[in-house]
Amino acid sequence: MPKSKKPLARWRGFWLKGKKVVSTNVPKFRLNKLYNKRSQFLGNLAARNCSMLLDSVGKNDVGPFHFRIEMRQYKSFSYSTNPVTIEVTSDPQPPVLSMVMNKKVIASCSVSHACPAIPPRFSWSHPGNILRRSKKLNTWKWETVSTLTFSPQFSDFNKPLNCTVHYRGGKKVTSSMIIKT
């Protein structure tokens, strides 16, 4: 995007799939019916951010998508030579589960995902103190880790400890480990 001291509020941004407008920063713009109510323009063009959120992603949403910017004081520009594609999988990968045990059990469950605004939710099969943290791995990938800490009772040994990750849209995956003495 060109550097400018002029107000950027009038700059219009569009995400397109072919000629179909998928998302835009233009209020009340009529999006293609396949993307209406499923996409949201999150970016701030003044900050040179053109991020969008696409919800309920399916096999037809792989792209390619490209961004177009329209500026009154400049030529409009389409980034069609730098398309974005989405990898859509039918089932998410199971979480990575690890456990350390001394006087307490400390179990960590981690997954990578692409949307920091809507991280997955974690649940555990055992009560305890739960901490969750997320970190950015690269431009498009985040990791969220849930850590469970508890003092095991004799009845907990040789039983499974399950971590279930719940994704938006209803998908869930579970990993399990046996609590050993």
C-alpha positions as CSV (number, residue, x, y, z in Angstrom):
1,M,0.0,0.0,0.0
2,P,1.3,3.5,-0.7
3,K,2.4,5.7,2.1
4,S,0.1,8.6,2.5
5,K,-0.7,11.4,4.9
6,K,-4.2,11.6,3.4
7,P,-7.0,10.0,5.4
8,L,-7.2,6.3,4.8
9,A,-10.8,6.0,5.9
10,R,-12.0,6.3,2.3
11,W,-9.9,3.5,1.1
12,R,-12.0,0.5,0.3
13,G,-10.7,-3.1,0.7
14,F,-12.2,-6.2,-0.9
15,W,-11.4,-9.9,-0.5
16,L,-12.4,-11.7,-3.7
17,K,-12.7,-15.3,-4.9
18,G,-12.6,-14.9,-8.6
19,K,-15.0,-12.0,-9.1
20,K,-17.2,-12.8,-6.0
21,V,-16.7,-10.3,-3.2
22,V,-16.1,-12.4,0.0
23,S,-15.4,-9.6,2.5
24,T,-15.0,-5.9,2.6
25,N,-14.6,-2.9,4.9
26,V,-17.5,-1.1,3.0
27,P,-20.5,-0.9,5.4
28,K,-23.8,-2.4,4.0
29,F,-22.0,-3.8,0.9
30,R,-24.0,-6.8,-0.5
31,L,-21.6,-9.7,-0.3
32,N,-22.0,-12.8,-2.5
33,K,-24.7,-15.0,-0.9
34,L,-22.2,-17.8,-0.2
35,Y,-20.2,-15.5,2.1
36,N,-22.9,-13.3,3.5
37,K,-22.9,-13.6,7.3
38,R,-19.9,-15.9,7.2
39,S,-17.2,-13.3,6.6
40,Q,-16.0,-10.3,8.5
41,F,-13.4,-7.7,7.5
42,L,-11.2,-7.5,10.6
43,G,-8.3,-5.4,9.3
44,N,-7.7,-1.7,9.5
45,L,-6.4,-0.3,6.2
46,A,-5.0,2.7,8.0
47,A,-2.7,0.2,9.9
48,R,-2.0,-1.6,6.6
49,N,-3.9,-4.6,7.8
50,C,-6.4,-6.4,5.5
51,S,-7.3,-9.4,7.7
52,M,-10.6,-11.1,7.3
53,L,-12.4,-13.8,9.3
54,L,-14.2,-16.6,7.4
55,D,-16.5,-18.7,9.5
56,S,-18.0,-22.2,9.0
57,V,-15.2,-23.0,6.5
58,G,-15.9,-25.9,4.2
59,K,-14.3,-27.7,1.3
60,N,-15.5,-25.0,-1.2
61,D,-13.6,-22.3,0.7
62,V,-10.1,-23.3,-0.3
63,G,-9.7,-20.3,-2.6
64,P,-7.7,-18.9,-4.2
65,F,-8.6,-15.5,-2.7
66,H,-7.0,-12.2,-3.5
67,F,-7.2,-8.7,-2.0
68,R,-8.1,-5.5,-3.9
69,I,-7.7,-2.0,-2.6
70,E,-9.5,1.0,-4.1
71,M,-8.1,4.5,-3.4
72,R,-9.6,7.7,-4.8
73,Q,-6.2,9.5,-4.8
74,Y,-4.3,6.5,-6.3
75,K,-4.8,3.8,-8.8
76,S,-6.7,0.8,-7.5
77,F,-4.7,-2.4,-7.1
78,S,-5.4,-6.1,-7.0
79,Y,-3.0,-8.5,-5.4
80,S,-4.1,-11.3,-7.8
81,T,-0.5,-12.5,-8.2
82,N,-0.3,-13.2,-4.5
83,P,-3.4,-15.3,-3.9
84,V,-4.3,-16.8,-0.5
85,T,-5.4,-20.4,-0.2
86,I,-6.9,-22.3,2.8
87,E,-6.1,-25.8,3.7
88,V,-9.4,-27.4,4.8
89,T,-9.3,-30.7,6.7
90,S,-12.4,-32.7,7.5
91,D,-11.1,-33.6,11.0
92,P,-8.7,-31.6,13.2
93,Q,-5.5,-33.3,14.3
94,P,-5.6,-34.7,17.9
95,P,-4.0,-32.5,20.5
96,V,-0.4,-33.2,21.7
97,L,-0.7,-34.4,25.3
98,S,2.3,-34.6,27.7
99,M,2.4,-35.4,31.4
100,V,5.0,-34.9,34.2
101,M,4.4,-36.4,37.7
102,N,6.1,-35.8,41.0
103,K,3.9,-35.0,43.9
104,K,1.5,-33.3,41.5
105,V,0.4,-34.2,38.0
106,I,1.2,-31.5,35.4
107,A,-0.4,-32.3,32.1
108,S,-0.2,-30.1,29.0
109,C,-2.4,-30.3,25.9
110,S,-1.6,-28.3,22.8
111,V,-3.0,-27.7,19.3
112,S,-2.1,-25.3,16.5
113,H,-4.7,-23.3,14.8
114,A,-5.2,-20.3,12.5
115,C,-7.6,-18.0,14.2
116,P,-6.4,-16.2,17.3
117,A,-9.7,-14.4,17.6
118,I,-11.5,-17.7,18.2
119,P,-9.1,-20.1,19.9
120,P,-10.3,-23.7,20.6
121,R,-11.8,-24.6,24.0
122,F,-10.2,-27.3,26.1
123,S,-11.8,-29.7,28.7
124,W,-10.2,-32.2,30.9
125,S,-11.5,-35.5,32.4
126,H,-10.1,-34.6,35.8
127,P,-10.6,-31.5,38.0
128,G,-7.7,-29.3,38.9
129,N,-6.1,-25.9,38.3
130,I,-6.2,-25.1,34.5
131,L,-4.1,-22.4,32.8
132,R,-4.4,-21.6,29.1
133,R,-2.0,-19.6,26.9
134,S,-1.7,-18.9,23.2
135,K,1.4,-17.8,21.2
136,K,2.0,-16.9,17.6
137,L,4.1,-19.4,15.7
138,N,4.2,-17.5,12.4
139,T,2.1,-15.2,10.3
140,W,-0.7,-17.7,9.9
141,K,-0.3,-20.2,12.8
142,W,-1.0,-20.0,16.5
143,E,-0.5,-22.6,19.3
144,T,-2.8,-22.8,22.3
145,V,-1.8,-24.8,25.3
146,S,-4.0,-25.9,28.2
147,T,-2.1,-27.0,31.4
148,L,-3.9,-29.0,34.1
149,T,-2.3,-29.3,37.6
150,F,-3.6,-31.5,40.3
151,S,-2.6,-33.7,43.3
152,P,-3.3,-37.3,42.4
153,Q,-5.2,-39.6,44.7
154,F,-4.5,-43.4,44.8
155,S,-7.7,-43.9,42.9
156,D,-6.4,-41.8,39.9
157,F,-3.5,-44.2,39.1
158,N,-3.8,-46.5,36.1
159,K,-6.7,-44.5,34.8
160,P,-6.8,-42.4,31.7
161,L,-6.5,-38.6,31.7
162,N,-8.3,-37.1,28.7
163,C,-7.9,-33.7,27.1
164,T,-10.6,-32.8,24.6
165,V,-10.3,-29.8,22.3
166,H,-13.6,-28.2,21.1
167,Y,-13.5,-26.2,17.9
168,R,-16.1,-23.7,16.7
169,G,-18.6,-25.5,14.5
170,G,-18.8,-28.6,16.8
171,K,-15.7,-30.5,15.9
172,K,-13.8,-32.0,18.8
173,V,-10.8,-34.3,19.2
174,T,-9.5,-36.1,22.3
175,S,-6.0,-37.3,23.4
176,S,-5.5,-39.6,26.4
177,M,-2.7,-40.8,28.7
178,I,-2.7,-43.3,31.6
179,I,-1.7,-41.8,35.0
180,K,1.1,-44.0,36.2
181,T,2.7,-44.3,39.7
